[in-house]
Amino acid sequence: MEYSELYVGRIRSLCHKRGISINKLAAMSDVKQSTLDNIIRGVTRNPRVKTLHKIAIAFNMTLSEFLDFDSLNNYSFDDDSDETF
């Protein structure tokens, strides 16, 4: 699984658990609908921290809480081939 798919899965899971649509999340987070759609569809693979922070706040979470889940915590960058330096 790619890194970007992890936080997309987190967003989808939290929306499902809370009964929130992606459209509603966009309004709640003050993140443009197009921006959120691009993240969910994988067009935007590295969203800004500010964007993730706004999404976290919409879920009534800190950014740290939002990013604290097993599959992300256990992710290994060893095989990440799209990283450029």
N, C-alpha and C positions, 0 to 999 in steps of 0.2 A: 504494500500500500504506500502511496506517495504521501509525503508530509502534508501537502495542501488538502488531501482528502480527509485527513484526521480532523482538522478544525471544521471542515464542511460537515462531516459526520456529527461533530459536537453541536453545531448550530441546528442541524436537522433534528437531532435527538432532543435537545432542549425545547425546540419549538413543539415537537410532538408531545412531550411530557406535559407541557404547559398549555397545549391547545392553541398555539399561536401560529398563524400562517406566516410565510416569508414576507408577504406584503405588509402584514400587521407589524412584524418585527422591524421592517424598514421605517415605518412611521414611528414606532416606539423608540427606536435608536437614533433617529434623525440621520440615518445613513440613506443616501439616495437609493431608490428602488433599483436603478440600473447597476449601481455599484454592488449591492447585495446579490442581485441576480448573477452578475459576473463572477462573484466569489463562489456562489452555490454551483454554477455550471462549470467551474474550473477554468474560466477565461482569465480571471485574476488569481494567480497562484500564490502570490505573496502580498496579501493586503497589509496596509499600514497598521502599525500598532494603535494609532489613534482610532482607526475604524474598528478594530477588534475591541478596543476599550469601550467605544460607544455601544457595541453589541452586548458586551458583558454587562454594562450598566442597565441596558434594557431588560436583561434577565435578572436584574437586582443582584448582580455579582460583581466582585472586584475582577480586574483583569487576571490576577493571579488565580482566583477561584475558577474562572472560566477556562484557563489553560491547564488546570490541574486535573488531569484524567489519565487513567492507566495507559491507553494506547499512545498518547503523546509523550508521557513520561518515559515509556519504554522504547521509544523510537530511536533507531540507530542511524546516524548520518553516514556511516561507513560506505553504504552502497548508493548514496545519493549522487546520481550522475549529472544533474542539471545545475550543480553549484559552480559558479565561476568566481575566480579570484582576480 
